[in-house]
């Protein structure tokens, strides 16, 4: 649970690197400007400036988990290194309260010639633990790393997974105030990743601040409270994880000729997003008379106030989506559903250009952006071979609602073949939303009802 105490304060942060066209220019830059100044001449610059970050400002509260997303080269790793103190800023300041443990790259801070045990003490001391504290935690560090038989071997013989296990184990056992993780957990298997994220949650619950970089959009929305989007060294937006990730994906999949337009649109949206999850779910919208009248009923109905405020439309490629809605099998439009009933998610696909290898899709997501269930109209091996320009295709997905009470969002997408690559022709994130009524007799928990039949026998 985050507090009001600021753990990280970044203000006007910028980092510029010199880029030399030739190796000899580096020597010229080192020598000639001094000579030119001595001769009373204006010094000449023998390099080009590359700003990896420019004028970045934000704050992170203690106990908060902040996701950092962006395309390759956006400046994510540079930002983390500035926060950790391994780089010096060109402009601006970074203030970090407390001890920082970082997993910036595989094996950083380890000496490959030393054994795993020796590196535990070396790395732990660098992170601020005393010899006595490390000795007291050594067995726990080794047990968590789970590399039996290798702790006394030089780490240069470790696999990437073993390297990461030991590095992560040391980092979390120093009980940092700030933990920085840069794609480090991607090398572990699924079971170990779950174990690591459970430990991260434990640290966060104890008041630690987590900075988390990942290219997995679903992972960021699942584990992070907020996220920020970097692109070309600029902070485009910061806010709720699901909102930021949706805009990151929009930028990621935009055609090259439209990327600047998308960047400007994201900048323009900043400050106009819902303030909290209730706003995203439409809970702050005034309830209609019909909604109030039907709210105590167990029948499905249409709530006019239940409209998504986080819809993201990706740049179209010859196709658009219209009139996305949920209907009963009889055709009545609804967005408040009853558990166990059948419904239809429908939309109209409008083709402005011919398309080949076409498939239509849908996806249900949770309030925090976790992808829960989806479907496609055709298998990848047998798509719709051809759709003519000007076609209007009605797409319908009939499903039984197995979701438990809560608020959910729907995505709609259309893919087709462009050359040898299947790509999105149209993609709408959070195009519709719905709420599932509570069943007071239900025994299921979590998102979905799996039809579990519990048995309890007294001994």
Secondary structure, 3 states (H helix, E strand, C coil): CCCCCEEEEEEEEEEEEEECCCHHHHHHHHHHHHHHHHCCCCCCCCCEEEEEEEEEEEEEECCCEEEEECCCCCCHHHHHHHHHCCCCCCEEEEEECCCEEEECCCCCCCCCCCEHHHHHHHHHHHCCCCHHHHHHHHHHHHHHHCCCCCCCCEHHHCCHHHHHHHHHHHHHHCCCCEEEEECHHHHCCHHHHHHHHHHHHHHHHCCCEEEEECCCHHHHHHHCCEEEEEECCEEEEEEEHHHHHHHHHHHHCCCHHHHHHHHHHHHHHCCCCCCCHHHHCCCCCCCCHHHHHHCCCCCCECCCCCCCCCCEECCCCCEEEEEEEEEECCCCECCEECCCCEEEEEEEEEECCCEEEEEEEEEEECCCCCEEEEEECCCCCCCEEEECCCCEEEEEEEEECCECCEEEEEEEEEEEEECCEEEEEEEEEEEEEEEECCCCCCCCCCCECCCCCCCCCCC
